[in-house]
Amino acid sequence: PPKPNGYLHYGHAKSIILNFGLAAENGGRCHLRFDDTNPLKEETEYVASIEEAVRWLGYDWGPHLYHASDYYDQLYAFAEWFIGQGLAYVDSQTAEEMRATRGTLTEAGIASPWRDRSVAENLDLFRRMRAGEFEDGALVLRLKIDMASPNINLRDPAIYRIRHASHHRTGDRWCIYPLYDYTHCISDALERITHSICTLEFQDHRPLYDWVIEKLADGGMLPRPLPQQFEFARLNLTFVVLSKRKLIELVARGHVDGWDDPRMPTLVGARRRGFTPEGFRLLAERIGVSKTDSWIDMSVLEDCMRDDMNARAPRRIAVL
């Protein structure tokens, strides 16, 4: 699920083609869901641009357009369930203290001094967080898993934070927002997703993905069968920056004319540059899907565009 905090780039084209293509090949369907869990960075402009980019590539989601914010009530109810089961607690540590006690790849983390709060106290604090009694960053809700786990993602990850910010869909109804790792897997399960396909950086997050939905399913809160996460290598092009964070910087500092500047490796920029959706689909077919990170030369993308246009672009010769 894309975060509506920027425009889609060439790397997203590979992911879109893979997801919608797999669904079409196997008689399934592909959902478009926006992971709108951070109101500080998300805008409706980005939502519209993402929808337009997916359509430009030749795909349609039909009635299956969803937002993580559609599930805020259920996500909150599940969080209270985790607290009631003794599987989550409200932590009063600062972000710096949490980082310092998280441990390293070779050293176990240190348990929070608030880890053994009672269920009643945790529920009371969490409900007061929702009511807006605390400032941003004062408290977080964490899952109680294993501070000694070799996988750092399982060391009591935070699943709710306080954000006194207006959301582009829910307005000021919420002042606490769920984090991605918690939201993603539950949203998949609620939508009865079978294959949740994402890039390799989420491979280490898969045990947390499975832990959350397994606990909820065991408690009768989610239906089985549960979704499974599969990872693939993202698109890396030589001499091309494919990072939304860095592309936002180029736009914000005025180095380019906007997201659709033809020099930008965004899909709106590619469209103005004269690239075609068929060329992107040809690239996806040629480079295939791998579990190993690799670099694709920019000339491969340009060859795909040339091969596509050679077959159908009109040519004119003029003598001036």
N, C-alpha and C positions, 0 to 999 in steps of 0.2 A: 504493500500500500504506500503510495507516494505521500510525502508531507507537503502540504500546500504552502511552502515557504520559498518558492523560487520557480523558475521555468525549467521545463525538461530539457536535457541535453542528449548528445549522441548516445551516451551510455544507457540512458533510459529507453532509447529506441530498441536496443537489443533485448532488454527485459520485457518490454511491451510485446514485441514480436514473438518472443519465446512463450509468454503466458497465454496470449490470445491464440497463438498457433497451436500449442499443445491441446488447449480446450477444443479447438475446431477439429483437430486430427482424431480426437478420442470421443467425439460426440458429447463433450461436456460443455460447461459455460464458464466464462471468465468474469469475475466481478471487478468493478472499479470502486475502490474504497479509499477515501482520504484519511490519513492518520493525523487528524486535527486535534492533537493533544497539547500543543504549546501555543496559547493565544498570543504570546508576545511576538511571534515571528510569522504568523499566518494571516493571509489576506484573501478576500474573494477574487481579486485579480488573478492570483496564482491558480485558484480552483478553475476558473474559466479557461486559463491558458493551458492547463493540463488536459482538460476535456477536449479542447480544440486540437491539441497535438495528437492525442490518441485517435481522434477521428481522421486527422490528416494522414496518419499512417495507414488508414484503411480499416479500422476496427470500431466496433460498437458494442456496448455493454447492455443494450436494451433497457429493461426495467431495473437492472442490477447495479444501481449506483448507490453507494453507501458511504457513511462517514463514521469514524470512531465515536463522534459525539452523539450518534444515534443511540449508543449503548451506555451513556454515562450513568443512567439510573441503575442498570444491571451491574455495571462495573463497581458502582458504589455498594450495592447490596452484596456482591461477592466479597468485597473488601471487609464488610462487617462480618460476613460468614467466616472469613479467614481469622479475624480477631476472635470470634466466638469459639473457634476450634483451637485457639492457642497457637495459631500458625502465623500471626502477624502482631506487631506491636508499634506503638507510637514512640519515636526516638526524639529526644530533646537535644541531641548533639548538633553542633554547627556542621556545615559542609566540610570545613577544614578538619574538624575532629573526626568526622566519619572517614575522610580520606586517610588520615594518619593511622586510624585503627583498622583499615581494610586489609593490611598485610601486603605481601608481595607474591611473586610467582614461586618463591622458595620458602616464604615464611607465612604461617597461618595468621589470620586476622584476630583482633582482640574484640571480645563481645562488648556490646554497648552496656554501660551501667544501667540503662533503662530497659534492657532486654527481658527482664523478669517482672515487668509490671503486670498487675492482675488484669484479667479480661474486662472486668467492670471499669477499671481506670482507663484502659486503652479505648474502650467503646466511648466512654465519656469524652475523652480528649479528641477522638476522631470526629465525633458529632459536633464538638465545639470548633474544630478546624473547619468543618463544613459551614457552620454558622457564621464564620468570619471573625472569630474572637482573637485570632493570632496574626502576627505580621508575617510577611513572606519570609520563608526560610527558618521560622522559629521551630517548626516541627515537621517531621516527615513520617509517613507510615511505611514500615519495612516488613518484608516477609521474614519469618523465622525459619531459616533452612540450616546452614552449616558454615560457621565462621572459619572452619579449618579445611573447607573444600579446596582441592587443588584448582578448581575452576572458580576464578574470582567472581564471576557473575552469580554464583550461588551463595556468596557470603552476605546473607541478609540484604538482598537488593531493595532499594526504595521503590515503592509502587504508587505513592501519592505524595504530592507536594502542594504547598500553598502558593497560589498565584492570584493576587488581587488585580485581575486584568479582564477586560471585556473580550468575550469570544465572538468571532465573526458569525457564528450560527446560534449560540445559546445566550448571547448577550452577557448580562451580569448574574445569571442564575447560579453559577458556580464560582467559588473562589478556591477550590481545590481541584487539581487536574491529575489524572492517572498518567503514568509514564509508559513509554512505548512497549517495553518488553512485557508488561502486564496486559496492556490493551490489545496488542497484536494477536496473541494466541487466543484470547477469549473471544475477540471479534470473529476470528476464523471459525471457532467452534460454533458460535451462535449462527453463523451463516452456512454452516454445514460444509465448509471447505474441505476438500480431500487432500489437495496438494498445495501447500503454501511455499511458493518458490521465491527465494531471495538470494542476495549475493554473499560471497564467502565470508565477509566480515561478521556475519551473523551465525557462523558455524558454532562458535563458542557459546552463543546464547541459546542454542537448541535445547540443552538440558533444562534450562529455566523455563523455556516454552513448554516442554513436556511436563515438568513438575507442576506448573500452575494448573493446566487443564486436567491432568491426571487426578490431582487432589479434588478438584471441583467435580469431576465425573464420579470418583469414588464416593463423594458425599451426596450424590444424586442431584447435583446442581446443573450439570451439563449432560447432554445426550451422547451416547456412543453410536458409531465409531468416531474417534477423535481425529482431527486433522494432523497431518505430518508435515514437517518442514524439510525442504530440500534446498541445498545451496548450489550455486554455480558461480563461475569466475566472471567478474564484471568486465566490461569492455575497457581496455586500456589502449589508447591510440598514441603513437609517438608524437611528441611536440604539441600535444593538445591537453589543455587543462580541463578535466571532467570532474569538477568539484563545485557543487552549488554554492558552498560557502565562499570560494574564491571568485566565482563568477559574479556573485552578489557584490563583492568588493569592487570589481571592475566597473559595474554599473553605478554603484553608490559614489565612487570617486570620480566619475565622469570620464574614465579612460575610453569608454565606448559610447555610442549614441543611444544605447538602451539594450534590452534583452534581445531585440530582433535585429541588432546590428549584424550585417552579413559576416563580420569577422568573428562573431561569437559562435561557439560550438553548441548553441541551443537549437532545438528543432525549428523554432520560429526564425532564427537566424539562417539556418540551412535552407529554409523555404525561400527566403529573400535572396539567398546566394544562388539559387537555381537548382539545388539538390532536390531529388524526388523521393517520395515514399517508397516507390518500387526499388530504387537504388539501395535504400536502407534494408529492405527485405532481402535483396540479393546479397548484401554484405552479411546479414545474419546467417543466410544459408551457407555462404562460403566459409565463414570462420567457425561455424558450428558452436557447440556448447561443451565446455570443459569444466573440470573441478580444479584445474591448475591455473594459477594466474599467469598470464602471458601478455606480450605486447604485440599489437597489430600495427603495421606500418601505415601511415596516413595515405600512402599511395594506393593501398588496397581499397580503401573507401572511395578514393577518387576514381579508380578503375571501375568500380561497381557503378558509380554514377555515369561514367562515360559509356560503359557497355549498355546501360539502360537507355540512355539518350541517343546513342548511335542508331538503335533500332527504330526509334519513333520520333525524334526531333526533326522538324522541317529544316531544310537548308536552302539558303539563297546565295547565289553568286552575283555580284554586281561589278560592273566596270565603271569607275568614276573618272 
